[in-house]
Amino acid sequence: MEKQQYQEALLMGNTLKIENLVRDALEKKISPRIIINEALIPAMEVVGEKFKTNEIFLPEVMMAARAMQVGLKIVKPLLTGEQRDYVGRVVIGTVYGDHHDIGKNLVGMMLEGAGFEVIDLGADVSIECFLEALQRHKPDILGLSSLLTTTMPAMKEIILAVEKAGLRDEVKIMIGGAPVTQEYADRINADGYSPDAGSAVELAKKLCKK
């Protein structure tokens, strides 16, 4: 299995190449788990590092993430009966009143590419929906996104609702979005803030270890 080829294909956003590499590996009887953990995830980590150091930019990262998704969609159904070792489980969503989802989608794809199980609730998500997802999925992390200054207060309301429901000690909460800052995260009692998708993955990994 040529791991370098996976990396090059993701950096080019070449979905067809990723599909061919994955199918070829499966034909060679390589385990789906090995394809994910030893080829796709390491390749996506390289993409994340290059994004962090400004060697590539958002459009390239989004193309890489989409190519990654193509590979995952092929191998995931084949994991039935095979133990999948997730880094952690994350519930993410854009807060109610805010319909922006590009940034949130990218974070979700990057997290999934890094080995997390991601439950994406979409955009304009109500407090009740977030609470129901926490109770049903019992994630390690809750990710809240807001792209508007007018919807940022919803993050505080959601965190307060999580506390009131007695779930705060069971989940780490990370927030992000264009107007969001570390200072705001501290003010509303979030566990962390990330300015971009690459940093979000690093933050999620740290939070899962705590």
Buried (B, 14 or more C-beta within 10 A) or exposed (E): BEBEBBBBBBBBBBBEBBBEBBEEBBEEEBBBBEBBBBBBBBBBBBBBEBBBEEEBEEEBBBBBBBBBBBBBEBBBEEBEEEEEEBBBBBBBBBBBBBEBBEBBBBBBBBBBBBBBBBBBBEBBBBBEBBBEBBEEBEBBBBBBBBBBEEBBEBBBEBBBBBEEBEBBEBBBBBBBBEEBEEEBBEEBEBBBBBBBBBBBBBBBBEBBEE
